[in-house]
Amino acid sequence: MDIKDILSPDCTLCAVQGTSKKRILEIISKLADEHIEEIDQATILASLMGREKMGSTGIGNGIALPHGRLAGLPKPFCALVTSDAAISYDAIDNQPVDIFFAILVPEDQAQGHLQTLAMVAQKLSDKDILKALRHADTAESLYEIICA
């Protein structure tokens, strides 16, 4: 599996105006709601926020992997969002976050969910990819960089 198998070009947002963890998760849930007919935005946001209450999904180096499992979700959904300024996110390294790769999976796909998280984390561990993502100025270029 590759990133382009789980992320579509219209699920990337570049330099969004997000000033808090909640605001970023609202932006991600709105984007997901535009692509998922079966589940409303409030349910998506509740799933993401619920996971954050268990522990921050900020993995360090300015990266967060917000994720959740949803009953009734027909297939996995992913989104890549960058913020115009890094925000406080309670990341494990206590550094602010500006790159968010969100993953939503059907409730019964726990194993696939973990594999997807691992694949994305590995891709985002590449310093050259991170640098390019941070310098991207369009959603299209974000998509091209992460899928390269």
Backbone torsions as a table, in degrees:
resi	resn	phi	psi	omega
1	MET	NA	144.7	179.8
2	ASP	-127.0	163.3	-178.8
3	ILE	-55.3	-41.7	-177.3
4	LYS	-65.5	-14.6	175.9
5	ASP	-76.9	-19.3	-176.4
6	ILE	-120.1	-11.4	-177.8
7	LEU	-122.0	129.7	176.9
8	SER	-103.8	155.7	-176.6
9	PRO	-56.9	-32.4	-178.2
10	ASP	-81.9	7.8	176.9
11	CYS	-113.0	28.9	174.5
12	THR	-121.2	140.0	176.9
13	LEU	-132.3	133.0	-176.4
14	CYS	-110.7	133.0	172.9
15	ALA	54.8	49.7	178.0
16	VAL	-71.8	157.1	177.6
17	GLN	-87.6	92.4	179.0
18	GLY	-126.8	125.8	-176.2
19	THR	-111.0	-2.5	-179.3
20	SER	-151.7	162.8	176.7
21	LYS	-57.7	-46.3	-178.5
22	LYS	-60.5	-42.7	-178.9
23	ARG	-63.8	-41.5	177.7
24	ILE	-62.6	-43.2	179.8
25	LEU	-66.6	-31.5	174.4
26	GLU	-66.1	-42.2	178.7
27	ILE	-62.5	-44.6	179.3
28	ILE	-64.0	-43.2	-178.5
29	SER	-67.8	-32.7	176.1
30	LYS	-66.4	-43.8	177.2
31	LEU	-61.0	-44.3	178.9
32	ALA	-62.5	-42.2	-179.4
33	ASP	-59.8	-32.6	178.8
34	GLU	-69.3	-18.9	-176.8
35	HIS	-112.2	-12.2	-176.8
36	ILE	-118.3	106.0	-178.3
37	GLU	-72.5	-31.9	-170.3
38	GLU	-75.1	-18.4	-172.9
39	ILE	-133.0	136.1	-177.3
40	ASP	-84.1	163.6	-175.8
41	GLN	-59.4	-39.7	-178.2
42	ALA	-62.9	-38.8	179.2
43	THR	-68.2	-40.7	178.1
44	ILE	-63.1	-47.4	179.7
45	LEU	-61.7	-41.5	179.7
46	ALA	-61.7	-38.1	178.2
47	SER	-64.8	-46.6	179.9
48	LEU	-64.6	-44.8	-179.8
49	MET	-66.2	-38.5	178.5
50	GLY	-61.6	-40.1	178.0
51	ARG	-66.4	-38.8	178.9
52	GLU	-64.5	-32.8	178.3
53	LYS	-65.7	-26.7	177.7
54	MET	-75.5	-20.9	-177.8
55	GLY	155.2	144.1	-177.1
56	SER	-62.4	142.2	175.4
57	THR	-93.3	11.0	174.4
58	GLY	-74.6	113.4	-172.3
59	ILE	-96.3	1.6	-179.9
60	GLY	104.9	166.1	179.9
61	ASN	59.3	28.4	178.2
62	GLY	78.2	19.8	-175.4
63	ILE	-118.9	139.4	170.6
64	ALA	-129.5	144.6	177.2
65	LEU	-120.4	68.9	178.5
66	PRO	-61.6	137.0	-177.5
67	HIS	-153.2	162.7	178.9
68	GLY	-166.1	161.0	175.3
69	ARG	-111.1	138.5	-175.1
70	LEU	-131.1	126.9	172.5
71	ALA	-66.7	136.8	178.1
72	GLY	87.6	-4.2	177.5
73	LEU	-76.3	122.2	-174.9
74	PRO	-73.3	-29.9	-179.0
75	LYS	-156.2	162.1	179.6
76	PRO	-60.0	149.5	176.6
77	PHE	-130.3	135.5	177.2
78	CYS	-130.7	151.4	176.6
79	ALA	-144.1	143.3	174.9
80	LEU	-117.1	122.6	-177.4
81	VAL	-131.5	135.5	170.0
82	THR	-115.7	148.9	178.2
83	SER	-103.6	152.7	-178.7
84	ASP	-67.1	-26.0	175.3
85	ALA	-139.6	145.3	179.1
86	ALA	-66.1	143.8	-177.4
87	ILE	-120.6	156.3	175.4
88	SER	-67.2	129.8	-173.2
89	TYR	-138.6	6.2	-177.2
90	ASP	58.5	37.8	-179.4
91	ALA	-67.1	160.5	-176.1
92	ILE	-62.6	-24.8	178.1
93	ASP	-98.7	8.0	179.8
94	ASN	61.9	17.7	178.7
95	GLN	-97.4	150.9	177.6
96	PRO	-67.1	160.9	-173.4
97	VAL	-118.6	138.7	176.2
98	ASP	-133.0	-2.0	177.1
99	ILE	-124.0	124.2	-176.5
100	PHE	-126.7	118.9	175.8
101	PHE	-114.5	106.3	-175.9
102	ALA	-93.8	142.1	-179.8
103	ILE	-134.6	124.0	173.9
104	LEU	-119.7	132.9	-179.2
105	VAL	-131.7	156.4	174.1
106	PRO	-58.1	145.8	-174.5
107	GLU	-54.0	-31.5	-175.9
108	ASP	-92.7	12.3	-178.3
109	GLN	-112.8	49.9	-177.1
110	ALA	-60.8	-43.3	-177.2
111	GLN	-65.6	-45.5	177.4
112	GLY	-62.8	-34.0	178.5
113	HIS	-60.9	-46.2	-179.9
114	LEU	-66.1	-39.6	178.3
115	GLN	-64.5	-40.6	179.0
116	THR	-64.5	-45.5	177.8
117	LEU	-58.1	-43.8	-179.3
118	ALA	-63.5	-42.4	-179.6
119	MET	-63.2	-45.1	-179.3
120	VAL	-66.1	-44.3	179.5
121	ALA	-60.1	-39.7	178.9
122	GLN	-64.5	-44.1	179.5
123	LYS	-61.2	-41.3	-177.5
124	LEU	-80.4	-1.8	176.2
125	SER	-84.0	-8.0	179.0
126	ASP	-79.4	115.3	-176.4
127	LYS	-60.8	-34.0	179.1
128	ASP	-68.0	-39.7	177.7
129	ILE	-64.8	-44.4	178.8
130	LEU	-60.1	-44.6	179.7
131	LYS	-61.0	-44.6	-179.7
132	ALA	-64.8	-41.5	178.5
133	LEU	-61.0	-41.3	-178.4
134	ARG	-69.7	-22.8	178.9
135	HIS	-96.7	-5.8	179.6
136	ALA	-65.4	142.0	179.6
137	ASP	-120.0	5.8	174.6
138	THR	-140.1	157.4	176.7
139	ALA	-62.8	-36.0	-180.0
140	GLU	-62.7	-42.6	179.8
141	SER	-69.3	-34.4	174.5
142	LEU	-57.5	-47.7	-178.7
143	TYR	-61.0	-45.9	-179.7
144	GLU	-62.1	-39.9	-178.7
145	ILE	-66.6	-48.4	-175.4
146	ILE	-69.7	-26.4	-177.7
147	CYS	-92.8	-7.5	-177.0
148	ALA	-65.2	NA	NA
